[in-house]
Amino acid sequence: MSLSPQAQAVILLTVHLGKGDADAKPLSVKEWGKLARWLKDHELEPANLLKGDPRSLLSGWVDNKITLHRVASLLNRGALLGFALEKWSRAGIWIITRSEHDYPERLKRKLRLDAPPVLFGCGNRALLNKGGVAVVGSRDADEADLEFSTRLAQSAADQGFSVISGGARGVDERAMLGALENEGTSVGVLADSLLRAATSAKYRKYLRAGDLVLISPFNPEARFNVGNAMARNKYIYCLSDAAVVVNSAPDKGGTWSGATEDLKSGWVPLWVQHKDDPASGNAALVQKGARWFPRDLPALSSLWETVNGRDTAPEETSLPLLQQSETEQAPSEAATPHKMAASAGSDDGTADAPPSTDPVATVDAEDSSSEPASEFYSLFLQCLRRLTDDAPMNVEDIATRLELEKAQVNAWLKRGMTDGQIKKLSKPVRYQSASADQRQASLFGNES
């Protein structure tokens, strides 16, 4: 594993490297943010501390906790880092720091200096910037809660959303595997044992297929620690577009702590599974501002479409799961298709792209169900007919060929199946225009 001097310095200053670094405590996220800001103000970079004498470079630095001796001791762990990097590299683990281009933009934007300075990971790092639905809950959930977690994750996968969770036993693991086993994608934000998870049999094929990424802001060999588990909760929420709490205990535990932190900070909209017990943690979260998740577990796309005012369902099921903001827009049926039809000037379609100035993309909410949306749907059907004229295709290939978001393709495929315009095939799951399928049947004399 090859690391830049910048990355090496950040890791040495902020990451525990095992028993051999007992002489100095690595800087916390807040401590690192404080030092990083000072370095920037003095036109210095972390890498400078490795090349020159850190005591001389930091001669103007004064802090009772982040002492010059502490900084120098941390930077003197180069041998320990070298051994660790070799071991992690053999397991396929990579490292990104906050200054690198592929560091999750959502973490930097929502947490600023509280974003973790280092992320260790394994798998498809592109998933870190795709957003999705966070699903969280207890390690000791009952079977009903585990079943709900699986069904919710399967629904998310069907709609093209990643499932983001913590990878712990119980709700987290069931949700992640529920999405992966349904041909979806998942992001696991681990509090411990990344090295073990990266080499485990249950995740191996999904990591190889590019459907999963596992990350941790802590040493890949770190054991479980309550403080670390609490600290990583914010990263689960901030990497998502919306969060669903399956179960929680009032005023205690990691699920409660993470959910209340999200409500206080306003990172993403928070939903909770219905619980009949008024004394449940879920009910208490609703009192603090969370919203009940619809009992019937409707398709996530139908909840998301209410952002544009197209849904006239009762109040409970008409709340948008994914809220739009000035900086994060969920793809809409009026905006995303424009990428397929436009000849130039389109954005990259990600949730972090700035709002389009195109009149189609900025259509008023009351007009969003009007003719332009129908025209884009019709255009999609025409393109699908040409694409699948000879053979059916899977969702990923359709999205790639048409340069559309997978979530939008899934929404239109479901609509097309309801309309009788699209046929779904299984083992493996593929889709084909009904007219193309009928034409093939006619050619081979199979029409009834």
C-alpha positions in Angstrom: 0.0 0.0 0.0 1.4 3.3 -1.1 0.5 6.4 0.9 1.3 10.0 0.3 3.3 11.8 3.1 0.2 13.8 3.8 -1.8 10.7 4.5 1.0 9.1 6.5 1.1 12.2 8.8 -2.6 12.3 9.3 -2.7 8.6 10.2 0.2 8.9 12.6 -1.4 11.8 14.4 -5.0 10.4 14.6 -5.0 6.6 14.6 -4.3 4.0 17.3 -1.7 1.6 15.9 -1.8 -1.0 18.6 0.0 -1.8 21.9 3.2 -0.2 20.7 1.8 3.3 20.8 1.0 3.5 24.4 3.4 6.5 24.9 1.1 9.0 23.2 -2.7 9.2 22.7 -3.8 9.9 19.1 -5.6 13.1 18.5 -9.4 13.0 18.7 -11.5 14.3 15.7 -11.9 17.6 17.4 -8.3 17.9 18.4 -7.2 17.1 14.9 -9.6 19.7 13.6 -8.1 22.3 15.9 -4.5 21.4 14.8 -5.4 21.2 11.1 -6.9 24.6 11.2 -3.8 26.1 12.8 -1.6 24.4 10.2 -3.7 25.9 7.4 -3.6 29.3 9.0 0.2 29.1 9.1 0.5 27.8 5.5 1.6 24.4 6.6 0.5 20.9 5.8 0.6 17.7 7.9 3.3 16.4 5.5 5.6 19.2 6.5 5.7 17.7 10.0 7.3 14.6 8.6 9.9 16.4 6.5 11.1 18.9 9.0 11.4 19.2 12.8 7.9 19.3 14.2 9.0 21.1 17.3 10.4 23.9 15.2 7.5 24.1 12.8 5.0 24.2 15.7 7.0 26.7 17.8 4.0 29.0 17.8 1.6 26.3 18.8 0.3 26.4 22.4 -2.2 23.9 23.7 -2.3 22.2 27.1 -3.5 18.9 25.8 -2.0 18.8 22.3 1.5 19.3 23.4 4.6 19.4 21.2 5.9 16.3 23.0 2.6 14.4 22.2 2.7 15.4 18.5 6.4 14.4 18.2 5.7 11.0 19.9 2.8 10.3 17.5 4.9 11.1 14.4 7.6 8.9 15.7 5.5 5.7 15.1 6.6 5.2 11.5 7.8 1.7 12.0 4.5 0.6 13.6 2.6 2.2 10.7 4.7 0.4 8.1 4.0 -3.1 9.7 0.3 -2.3 9.9 0.0 -1.0 6.3 1.5 -4.3 5.0 -1.0 -6.4 7.0 -4.0 -4.3 6.0 -3.0 -4.2 2.3 -2.9 -8.0 2.2 -6.6 -8.0 3.3 -7.6 -5.5 0.6 -8.0 -2.6 2.9 -7.6 0.9 1.5 -7.3 4.3 3.2 -8.6 7.7 2.4 -8.0 10.9 4.3 -10.2 14.0 4.5 -8.1 16.0 1.9 -8.5 13.4 -0.8 -10.9 13.7 -3.7 -12.8 10.5 -3.1 -13.4 11.2 0.6 -17.3 11.2 1.1 -18.5 14.7 0.3 -21.5 14.2 2.5 -19.4 13.8 5.6 -17.4 16.9 4.9 -20.5 19.0 4.1 -22.6 17.9 7.1 -19.9 17.5 9.7 -17.2 19.9 8.5 -14.3 19.7 11.0 -16.1 16.9 12.9 -15.7 14.6 9.8 -13.3 11.8 10.6 -9.8 12.6 9.3 -9.2 9.0 8.1 -11.4 6.3 6.7 -10.3 2.7 6.4 -12.3 0.6 3.9 -12.7 -2.4 1.7 -14.9 -2.7 -1.4 -16.5 -0.3 -3.8 -15.7 3.2 -2.4 -17.9 4.8 -5.1 -20.9 3.8 -3.0 -19.8 6.2 -0.3 -21.1 9.2 -2.3 -24.3 7.6 -3.6 -26.5 8.2 -0.5 -29.3 5.7 0.4 -31.5 4.7 3.3 -29.9 4.2 6.8 -31.5 1.3 8.7 -30.6 1.1 12.4 -31.8 -0.8 15.4 -30.9 -3.1 18.3 -28.5 -6.0 18.4 -31.1 -8.0 20.3 -34.1 -7.3 18.1 -36.9 -9.9 18.0 -37.8 -11.8 14.9 -40.6 -9.4 13.9 -38.1 -6.5 13.9 -35.6 -8.5 12.0 -38.2 -9.5 9.4 -39.1 -5.8 9.0 -35.5 -4.9 8.5 -35.2 -7.5 5.7 -38.3 -6.4 3.9 -37.3 -2.7 4.2 -33.9 -3.5 2.8 -35.3 -5.5 -0.1 -37.7 -2.7 -0.9 -34.7 -0.2 -0.9 -32.8 -2.5 -3.2 -35.7 -2.8 -5.6 -35.9 1.0 -5.8 -32.2 1.3 -6.4 -31.2 2.7 -3.0 -28.2 1.6 -1.0 -28.8 0.4 2.5 -26.5 2.1 5.0 -26.0 0.5 8.4 -23.5 -0.3 11.1 -22.9 -4.0 10.4 -23.6 -5.1 14.0 -25.4 -8.3 14.8 -29.2 -7.9 14.7 -31.0 -5.2 12.7 -27.9 -3.8 11.1 -26.6 -7.1 9.6 -30.1 -8.3 8.6 -30.7 -5.0 6.7 -27.4 -5.1 4.9 -27.7 -8.7 3.9 -31.4 -8.2 2.9 -30.3 -5.6 0.4 -27.3 -7.5 -0.9 -29.2 -10.8 -1.3 -31.8 -8.9 -3.4 -29.2 -7.6 -5.9 -28.9 -4.3 -4.1 -25.9 -2.4 -2.6 -24.9 -1.6 0.9 -22.6 0.6 3.0 -21.4 -0.8 6.3 -19.9 1.8 8.8 -18.2 -0.4 11.4 -17.1 0.5 14.9 -14.7 -2.4 15.2 -13.1 -5.4 13.4 -13.0 -4.1 9.9 -10.1 -6.5 9.1 -12.1 -9.5 10.1 -15.3 -8.3 8.3 -13.3 -7.7 5.1 -12.2 -11.3 5.0 -15.4 -12.9 6.2 -17.3 -15.4 4.0 -20.6 -13.7 4.4 -19.4 -10.5 2.7 -16.7 -11.8 0.3 -18.8 -12.2 -2.8 -20.5 -8.9 -2.4 -17.2 -7.1 -2.0 -15.8 -8.8 -5.1 -18.9 -7.9 -7.1 -18.7 -4.2 -6.1 -22.1 -4.2 -4.3 -20.7 -3.5 -0.9 -18.3 -1.2 0.9 -17.2 -1.5 4.5 -15.6 1.4 6.2 -14.4 2.4 9.7 -12.8 5.6 11.1 -10.9 3.3 13.5 -8.0 1.0 13.3 -9.1 -2.0 11.2 -8.1 -4.3 14.0 -9.8 -2.4 16.8 -12.0 -4.4 19.1 -15.5 -3.4 20.2 -15.6 -0.2 22.3 -18.8 1.5 23.4 -17.4 4.9 22.7 -16.4 4.0 19.2 -19.8 2.6 18.5 -21.5 5.8 19.7 -19.1 7.9 17.7 -19.7 6.2 14.4 -23.5 6.6 14.5 -23.3 10.1 13.1 -21.4 8.8 10.0 -24.2 6.3 9.2 -26.8 9.1 9.2 -24.6 11.6 7.3 -23.9 9.2 4.5 -27.6 8.6 3.9 -30.5 10.5 2.5 -33.0 9.3 5.1 -33.0 7.0 8.1 -35.3 4.4 9.6 -35.1 3.3 13.2 -36.5 -0.3 13.5 -36.4 -0.4 17.3 -34.9 1.5 20.2 -35.0 1.7 23.9 -35.9 5.1 25.4 -33.0 7.1 26.8 -30.4 4.4 26.4 -28.3 2.6 23.9 -26.6 3.4 20.7 -29.7 3.5 18.5 -31.4 6.0 20.7 -28.2 8.1 21.0 -27.7 8.2 17.2 -31.3 8.9 16.5 -31.6 11.8 18.9 -28.3 13.2 17.7 -29.7 13.2 14.1 -32.9 14.9 15.3 -30.9 17.6 17.1 -28.5 18.2 14.2 -31.1 17.8 11.4 -28.8 15.7 9.1 -31.5 13.6 7.4 -35.2 13.0 7.9 -35.8 10.3 10.6 -38.5 7.7 10.4 -39.4 5.0 13.0 -41.2 1.7 12.7 -44.6 1.6 14.3 -44.7 0.3 17.8 -48.0 -0.2 19.6 -46.4 0.2 23.0 -46.6 4.0 23.9 -43.6 3.5 26.2 -41.3 2.3 23.5 -38.2 4.2 22.4 -39.8 4.6 18.9 -42.8 6.4 20.4 -40.4 8.7 22.3 -38.5 9.5 19.2 -41.7 10.6 17.5 -42.4 12.9 20.4 -38.9 14.4 19.7 -39.6 15.0 16.0 -39.3 11.7 14.2 -42.1 10.4 12.0 -43.9 7.1 11.9 -42.9 4.9 9.0 -46.1 3.8 7.0 -47.4 0.5 8.4 -47.8 -1.1 5.0 -44.2 -0.6 3.9 -45.1 1.1 0.6 -42.5 1.4 -2.2 -39.9 4.0 -1.2 -40.2 5.6 -4.6 -43.9 6.4 -3.9 -43.0 8.2 -0.7 -40.2 10.0 -2.4 -42.4 11.2 -5.2 -44.6 13.2 -2.7 -41.7 15.7 -2.6 -43.0 16.9 -6.0 -46.7 16.8 -4.9 -47.7 14.0 -7.1 -49.1 11.7 -4.4 -52.5 12.3 -2.8 -52.3 9.5 -0.3 -53.5 9.9 3.3 -51.3 11.9 5.6 -49.4 9.0 7.1 -48.2 7.7 3.7 -47.8 11.0 2.0 -44.7 12.2 3.9 -41.6 12.2 1.8 -39.0 9.7 2.9 -36.3 11.6 1.2 -36.4 15.3 1.7 -34.9 17.7 -0.9 -32.8 20.6 0.1 -30.8 23.3 -1.6 -27.7 21.1 -1.7 -29.2 17.6 -2.0 -32.0 16.9 -4.4 -33.5 13.4 -4.7 -34.0 12.5 -8.3 -37.4 13.4 -9.5 -39.4 12.2 -12.5 -39.3 15.7 -13.9 -35.5 16.2 -13.5 -33.5 13.1 -13.8 -34.9 12.0 -17.2 -33.6 15.2 -18.7 -30.1 13.8 -18.6 -31.2 11.1 -21.1 -32.9 13.6 -23.4 -30.5 16.6 -23.2 -27.7 17.1 -25.7 -25.4 19.1 -23.4 -24.9 20.8 -20.1 -26.3 18.1 -17.7 -25.1 17.5 -14.2 -23.7 14.2 -13.0 -27.0 13.1 -11.5 -25.7 12.6 -8.0 -27.4 13.8 -4.9 -24.7 16.3 -4.3 -25.1 18.1 -7.6 -26.4 21.7 -7.5 -30.0 22.3 -8.6 -30.3 22.5 -12.4 -31.3 25.8 -13.9 -33.0 24.1 -16.8 -36.8 24.9 -16.9 -37.7 21.3 -17.0 -35.7 20.5 -13.9 -37.1 23.5 -12.0 -40.7 22.9 -12.8 -43.0 24.0 -10.0 -44.4 21.4 -7.6 -48.0 21.8 -8.7 -47.0 21.2 -12.4 -44.7 18.2 -11.7 -47.2 15.6 -12.7 -48.0 17.3 -16.0 -47.0 16.6 -19.6 -43.1 16.8 -19.3 -43.0 13.9 -16.8 -45.2 11.7 -19.0 -43.1 12.6 -22.0 -39.9 11.5 -20.3 -41.6 8.2 -19.2 -42.7 7.7 -22.8 -39.2 8.4 -24.1 -37.8 5.9 -21.6 -40.2 3.2 -22.9 -39.1 4.0 -26.5 -35.4 3.7 -25.5 -36.0 0.5 -23.6 -37.8 -1.0 -26.6 -34.7 -0.4 -28.7 -32.3 -1.6 -26.1 -34.2 -4.9 -25.4 -35.3 -5.6 -28.9 -32.9 -8.6 -29.1 -32.6 -9.6 -25.5 -33.7 -8.5 -22.0 -31.3 -6.5 -19.8 -30.7 -6.0 -16.0 -31.3 -2.7 -14.2 -27.6 -1.8 -14.0 -27.1 -2.2 -17.8 -30.2 -0.2 -18.6 -29.1 2.6 -16.3 -25.6 2.7 -17.7 -26.8 2.6 -21.4 -29.3 5.4 -20.8 -27.1 7.4 -18.4 -29.8 7.4 -15.8 -29.8 7.0 -12.0 -30.6 3.4 -11.0 -33.4 4.7 -8.7 -35.1 6.4 -11.5 -34.8 3.4 -13.8 -36.3 1.2 -11.1 -39.2 3.6 -10.6 -40.0 3.6 -14.3 -39.6 -0.2 -14.6 -42.2 -0.7 -11.9 -44.5 1.7 -13.5 -44.0 0.0 -16.9 -44.8 -3.4 -15.4 -48.0 -2.0 -13.8 -49.0 -0.5 -17.2 -48.2 -3.7 -19.0 -45.5 -2.1 -21.0 -42.6 -4.0 -19.5 -42.0 -7.7 -18.8 -39.9 -8.9 -15.9 -37.9 -12.1 -16.2 -36.2 -14.0 -13.3 -33.1 -16.0 -12.6 -31.4 -13.6 -13.1 -33.7 -10.6 -12.9 -33.9 -8.9 -16.3 -36.4 -6.6 -18.0 -37.7 -6.3 -21.6 -40.2 -4.1 -23.4 -43.4 -6.0 -23.7 -43.6 -5.0 -27.4 -40.1 -6.4 -28.0 -41.0 -9.6 -26.3 -44.2 -9.9 -28.3 -42.3 -9.2 -31.6 -39.8 -12.0 -30.7 -42.7 -14.4 -30.0 -44.3 -13.5 -33.3 -41.0 -14.2 -35.2 -40.7 -17.6 -33.7 -44.4 -18.5 -34.1 -45.3 -18.5 -30.4 -48.1 -16.0 -30.4 -51.4 -17.3 -29.0 
